[in-house]
Each structure stands twice: as C-alpha cells, then as structure tokens.
C-alpha cells in the first residue's frame, strides 16, 4: 500500500473517517466541531460528509454532553467526544471520573462504556491560564480509564483506532503543538497501535529520557545536542499512560543506569512524578544517579509569550537535567 | 404549564388492581427488611428506602414496555428493578454486599443495575445521572428504536446545573426521555422552600419548551393513568416530557437518618401518613368490592413471609472473595495490583 504524508490533525481525522465508515455506531460530538469545522480543524469536512446526526454540534456544556455520550455508550454506541481543549474537561470531571470510569465496576461488568474523549491538551500559543492545561495526569490517576498521549501523526492515527475499538472509556490527548507534525501513514489497512506499549524513539546507552506527547520531540532535540557532547540518550515515548508499559521503561533504565522523566504538566503531583516513583521503586539497583525530572513550572500558564515559553520545558532544560546527573 | 389531568373513572382490570396493590405491599415489605438489614449491621454505607413513595414507581413502571424501555434513577433505587422483573434475592444480596448480588458486591444499595432488563441504576451523585438518562434516550433514538427512557430524579437534583444542561439538549435534540422529578419535599434534610427558589419544580421544563406537568404521586391509579398517557405521547412523538410527582417519604432520607425531627415535625409526618398510597388503595379496593379485608390481610402476610425468605436466601450468599477486587475495573485487562 502506498503511504500518505499526513499531519497529526489529518491523521486523527483520517482515522475518524475510516471508523465512521466502518461502523454506524461511531459518531462525534462536541463544541463547534460541525458547522464551524472544529476549533483546531481536526473535524474539518466531517459535517458535510456525515451530516448532523453523526457530527453533533453541542451547546457549551461539557458535563451535560459528556454525560449524554456516556449514556449513549451504555446503549452500545461508540461516541467520540471532542473537548475544545482538555482544560474544559475539568467541568466534566464528575461525568468522566465519577461516572464513566466506574460504570463497568459498579455494574459488576454488566455495562460497558466505549467512549473516547479527545482533544488538545497542553499549551498552544498564548492561550493563557484557563486554556493551556495538561489534564492527562488527572485522568491517568483514575482506575477504569485508559489514557494515551501520542507524539507522532502515525501513532495518533493508530492509537485513535485502538481507542475507538476499546470497550472502556479512553482519554486521548493531543498536544496542540503537534497538530502540524507529519508522518507517512498507510491508510485503509486498519493499522492500529496497541495501548500499553512504549515506543523507543531513539536508542542510546548513557541515559534514558522518558516522555510522552510533545515532550518526546523536545527530548529528541536534546538527545541530538547531547550526542555531540558524547552523551548517548535513549528516548522512550511512553505514549500510553494507562495502561503503562513499565517493562520497556525499566529495561531502558537497566541498560543506561540513568533516567530523566520529561513532561509539560505541572511538575508537582503529575504523571511524570508517578513514572519517576516507579523507577525509584523498581530500578534502585540499576541506577547510578537519582531519577531526574523536568516538568512544567508550578504556576498557572501566563499569557506573555516570554513567560509562557519559560513554563514549558525545552531542550535546554532537558540537557541541564541530564548534565546534573553527573 | 398544563393543568393536572382530572381523575377519570378507573379503567383498570381487577387483575391489575390486585397487581398494583401487591406490588406496593411487596416493595414496602422489601424496604422494611432493608432497614432491618441496615440496623443489624448486615448492610453498611448509605441505604435509602422507598417507603411512602411506592405508588410512583408502581404507576410508572407498569406503564412501560418492560424489557424494551429504559429506566434510570438516583440512589433510592430498590423498587424500580423489582418492578422490572429483577431477582429480589440478587437485589438484596447486592444491598448486603454479597457475591450473588447484581454487581457481585461492588455496587451496594445505591448502585443497583440490571442492564439486561433495561434498568440502568442506581447513581450516587445528585443530578449526575440525569445526562446519562438522556444519553440512553439519545442511543435509542439514534438507532431508530421506539424506546422510552424514564429518568427519575429527586427534588434536590432539580437544582443541579447538569440537569438544566440536560433538559436543554433533550429538547434541542428531541430525546424520548421523561424526566420524573419525585418531589418528596426534602433534599436530604433540607425542605423544598429552603433549597428551591421556585418550589413548583414542574416549571423547570418550560424554558426549554418541554411539556411539563405537576402530578399526584400518592394515588397509584391516578399515577398509572398519567403515566400511560405521557409514555404513549413520548413514544409516539419522540420528544422529552417533564413531570413533577408530588410524593412523600415516610422514612428518613437514608437508613442512617435518625434525626428526622431536625427538619420536620411528628405532626407533619402523621398528616403525611394520611396520604399513604397503600392505605388509600385498600380503601378503594374495599369500597369498590374488589377485595375483602381478609384477602388484603392475607396478601400482606404473604409478602411478609416472602420478604423474610428473600432476606434469608440473600444472607446465605457468601461475601466476595478478596481476589475479586480487581475484576471488572476494565472489560479487557486488570488494573495495577497491590498497595
């Protein structure tokens, strides 16, 4: 099959189209996703193609429409809910955490919730304090949810398929800084990427850089610069937070004996902290240095571009953290 | 707001009259055992009984296509599945947290489900289940089915933001969902006039263009007539409907509520007892020569024995095995294990 060079945004859209064509029970709902074509244009063209029954513009009420999607999922439909930004999903936390995530358990396995909640998570460009938050750590804290954060267009395409086919609620977070990155993708083959498997984005032997979503490319840049200074970095793209592939992470640490976890979310109490804790618990004998962490600054995201860039980890922050390990 | 329908001459068959009476007596006997179970420590947590409100569920659920239509409610959820054909022993076992319960002891009193029969719970966040109910109606409408969803909620939930959001979308998308606000006059221990700026809760549907009525919930025959009329309308028109059902819970908010006099007087409770739906039905049955006092007494005794039997069978069910704690977190994998 020939490959097509698609952006992350196009890859997500291509997967939605293939899955909607394959299964009438798949539909999309969210704010401004239809007639307006989606704030980040991920759903562009879908309203014209499928009409208002399957591409549903909602009122701006995240708890209400998320709850309706959960109820619909319990009847066997497979809703894809777009959050205009994952920051807005905070309004729907009760529906996602206190309802969707617990339904299979509370019903003793009687009900399933094949729901995907997807949308941009993390900082874009000066969207300031209420539109820039990374929510994946909040969700990955919650049993009953699956949480993924693909870093490449190909993984976005393949993991969204897995998410749509999954009978459990899946949080699918797309860093807005990634919408333009491209991959060569084989369309129409049913290509999928399983959850719970890390991707080794770059092999190395001196230090493991462990990241997900947009921070993977930050780590890759840092790795290139460090390589020039004689430090060989392995970059692990976690891509699936829940379930988490600790096997690949621990194997990498066993090989390099050093680890730095890199994430855009607030540094304290985040999922990156969880990964660091796991390495500390399980890989103590393999480690030649304490586990390093590079996270977002513990402040609400400021508006000023200067301050915003200060908050988001970059390759220099990663390089400094690696050098600090000694 | 449409005015409440006038009581029409009763059109129920003698068999139905007996059925409704039996069901109300059965629910009360079951709920009385639940209170016992709680007091004797065989159920924990929170447990909310339906005593005093039986006519509402009996009238509405007998008017559904059972096995086809959907029902969802909050945490006062024992009566609805019983009326939908769920196994009372499995319900009681769940209330007692046992292995043979519908959720193998994972749900408890507040989270009963019998999905196969169309009973979708059983929810503990006030107002939180109301969009789920609209979602059930969304699902059936999307598939082109003619199911109706009954979406029960309490007067306390009628103030929840997510409920207003849900009403808007139900009207916007013509969802075949009947919102049934059971106004038992108290949101836990807070009286209606202290929690609702407008105590006529049926008005909640009006801003959204939803047909809305305030109806009596203590006369099972009246409830039944209203329910049939509204369910038929919703099935035919595939649009939402909202009703405020005036009823009263004789018991406390939950089995742990031993302080009813903090929010209502004994005199008020005694007055409310005069509206008891079971006593009212008994008067009707006697007056119309449908049933003798002896027959009614025999029925009451029958269900006392039945309830004892249900309790005994449920109590024979084992507790879940500790190894089951990880089951059903996901449909296809286990969560991470250990402390």
Boltz contact constraints between the chains, C-beta under 6 A:
constraints:
  - contact:
      token1: [A, 61]
      token2: [B, 165]
      max_distance: 6.0
  - contact:
      token1: [A, 63]
      token2: [B, 162]
      max_distance: 6.0
  - contact:
      token1: [A, 64]
      token2: [B, 131]
      max_distance: 6.0
  - contact:
      token1: [A, 64]
      token2: [B, 162]
      max_distance: 6.0
  - contact:
      token1: [A, 64]
      token2: [B, 165]
      max_distance: 6.0
  - contact:
      token1: [A, 64]
      token2: [B, 166]
      max_distance: 6.0
  - contact:
      token1: [A, 64]
      token2: [B, 169]
      max_distance: 6.0
  - contact:
      token1: [A, 67]
      token2: [B, 131]
      max_distance: 6.0
  - contact:
      token1: [A, 67]
      token2: [B, 132]
      max_distance: 6.0
  - contact:
      token1: [A, 68]
      token2: [B, 131]
      max_distance: 6.0
  - contact:
      token1: [A, 68]
      token2: [B, 134]
      max_distance: 6.0
  - contact:
      token1: [A, 68]
      token2: [B, 135]
      max_distance: 6.0
  - contact:
      token1: [A, 68]
      token2: [B, 138]
      max_distance: 6.0
  - contact:
      token1: [A, 70]
      token2: [B, 132]
      max_distance: 6.0
  - contact:
      token1: [A, 70]
      token2: [B, 135]
      max_distance: 6.0
  - contact:
      token1: [A, 71]
      token2: [B, 132]
      max_distance: 6.0
  - contact:
      token1: [A, 71]
      token2: [B, 135]
      max_distance: 6.0
  - contact:
      token1: [A, 71]
      token2: [B, 136]
      max_distance: 6.0
  - contact:
      token1: [A, 72]
      token2: [B, 135]
      max_distance: 6.0
  - contact:
      token1: [A, 72]
      token2: [B, 138]
      max_distance: 6.0
  - contact:
      token1: [A, 72]
      token2: [B, 139]
      max_distance: 6.0
  - contact:
      token1: [A, 75]
      token2: [B, 136]
      max_distance: 6.0
  - contact:
      token1: [A, 75]
      token2: [B, 139]
      max_distance: 6.0
  - contact:
      token1: [A, 77]
      token2: [B, 139]
      max_distance: 6.0
  - contact:
      token1: [A, 94]
      token2: [B, 128]
      max_distance: 6.0
  - contact:
      token1: [A, 98]
      token2: [B, 125]
      max_distance: 6.0
  - contact:
      token1: [A, 104]
      token2: [B, 328]
      max_distance: 6.0
  - contact:
      token1: [A, 104]
      token2: [B, 331]
      max_distance: 6.0
  - contact:
      token1: [A, 105]
      token2: [B, 106]
      max_distance: 6.0
  - contact:
      token1: [A, 105]
      token2: [B, 328]
      max_distance: 6.0
  - contact:
      token1: [A, 105]
      token2: [B, 329]
      max_distance: 6.0
  - contact:
      token1: [A, 106]
      token2: [B, 107]
      max_distance: 6.0
  - contact:
      token1: [A, 106]
      token2: [B, 111]
      max_distance: 6.0
  - contact:
      token1: [A, 107]
      token2: [B, 103]
      max_distance: 6.0
  - contact:
      token1: [A, 107]
      token2: [B, 113]
      max_distance: 6.0
  - contact:
      token1: [A, 108]
      token2: [B, 103]
      max_distance: 6.0
  - contact:
      token1: [A, 108]
      token2: [B, 104]
      max_distance: 6.0
  - contact:
      token1: [A, 108]
      token2: [B, 106]
      max_distance: 6.0
  - contact:
      token1: [A, 109]
      token2: [B, 328]
      max_distance: 6.0
  - contact:
      token1: [A, 110]
      token2: [B, 113]
      max_distance: 6.0
  - contact:
      token1: [A, 110]
      token2: [B, 115]
      max_distance: 6.0
  - contact:
      token1: [A, 111]
      token2: [B, 115]
      max_distance: 6.0
  - contact:
      token1: [A, 112]
      token2: [B, 331]
      max_distance: 6.0
  - contact:
      token1: [A, 143]
      token2: [B, 329]
      max_distance: 6.0
  - contact:
      token1: [A, 143]
      token2: [B, 335]
      max_distance: 6.0
  - contact:
      token1: [A, 144]
      token2: [B, 329]
      max_distance: 6.0
  - contact:
      token1: [A, 167]
      token2: [B, 331]
      max_distance: 6.0
  - contact:
      token1: [A, 168]
      token2: [B, 330]
      max_distance: 6.0
  - contact:
      token1: [A, 168]
      token2: [B, 331]
      max_distance: 6.0
